[in-house]
Amino acid sequence: MDRPRIAIFDTTLRDGEQSPGCSMNVQEKLRLAQQLDRLGVDVIEAGFPIASDGDFEAVQRIAASVRRPIIAGLARACAGDVDRAWQALQGAARPRIHVFLATSDIHLKYKLRITRERCLEQARDAVRHAKSLFPKSVCADVEFSPEDATRTDIPFLCQVVEAVIAAGATTVNIPDTVGYTMPEEYGQLIRTLHEKVAGIEKATISTHCHNDLGLAVANSLAGVHHGARQVECTINGIGERAGNASLEEIVMAMRVRPDRYPYETAVASEQLYPSSQMLAEITRVPVQPNKAITGRNAFAHEAGIHQDGILKNPLTYEIMTPQSVGVPDSRLVLGKHSGRHALALRCEQLGHPFERRELDEVYRKFVVLADRIKKVQDSHLLELIHDVASGNASNGEGAPSQGKKLPPAAAVTLARPVSAAANCNEAHPAHLSGSAGQTTLMIPFTDRHSEQHREQEEYLWGV
Ligand SMILES: [Zn+2]
């Protein structure tokens, strides 16, 4: 039986990157985009081109070098934004313009100060304009998001959705911008749109749920159950405030429970853990230990009775294998007798697939290190990889230092509250201390990036 295919729209580089402490530079975004390509996502939202020159450049460079997935650029519903997004997407093999405009009365009244009529007109005009930019020979790929859809008057939402589809939108996303909705309610909303909107079959309906009440994944699945065929989500669930729906949780919920969610995605699930690790390493925002699928404890069994069961048959306490999501086999210890192959595999699992030449270099340093410290932990390996990647002269002969940008291994202690402006992308507001198993991440208070954030404040609304 053919299962309906759900498109995975990853917005780690846009909505995720907007969240405090998760900024990435262009090079880092490009690296993550390449990993998202390996992961098999259908759409990569690469940024918000008009928000800053850095965002523009990131979208442009990702569009030029990541060719398989659709590359989307976000734009507010006005010609200037749409044109800028289109400009950034020029080199893309499969460009998508993603236009958004708030539709809830509270946003119309207090944020945009426009009437519903004006809102409808503006949404329709922006979609029409975006569509007009695509060459006639290709099918225009335009997505529209009515921001704060879940707090929008439903008849008005239906009117907007109908208008943008008539204007040429090929995907209509229904954002729960503020993380307010409940699963049954959200599912019902998606169903209502299918029942009430004329022409809805011409567009793909998408979910975009925030996690303020911890329901982003449940809401997204409810949306899919009621007819949505695209899910917007992020690696590790990063995003505004409490975050977005977590990509790995959505994908694995469908894979582990096809009896309840009989849908397919094109995600290569064994790339989930490497993607999660790469994001944590780039942003230096650690994954919470009990995070579903990708947390350090997600496959750890400590209680004796559980260990006993697992040893007899893993199915007693595991609903999926660690290998199926790319979690390294903890029984595979890396030491001086380990070969190149085991090292290559572990590097890949940590989000660093290496070409032969780079691997030789890592291996050379690894052997020197393994000779000294017997068991090479992931944190040691990451430091070594970082040395090689940055062309650092370190020869691996010293014991791994504690001062470098290791991904935090355990407890996180904030020296002072991290301001909304703290940008951990700049090296290094983070200072690491402690031993490998018990690292403490100290983040000094800083407001050096507040200006940049102030500049972008109006964009932080997003969808
Ligand atoms: Zn969002």
Residues whose N, C-alpha, C, O or C-beta is under 5 A from the ligand:
A	BS01	ZN	D15 V463
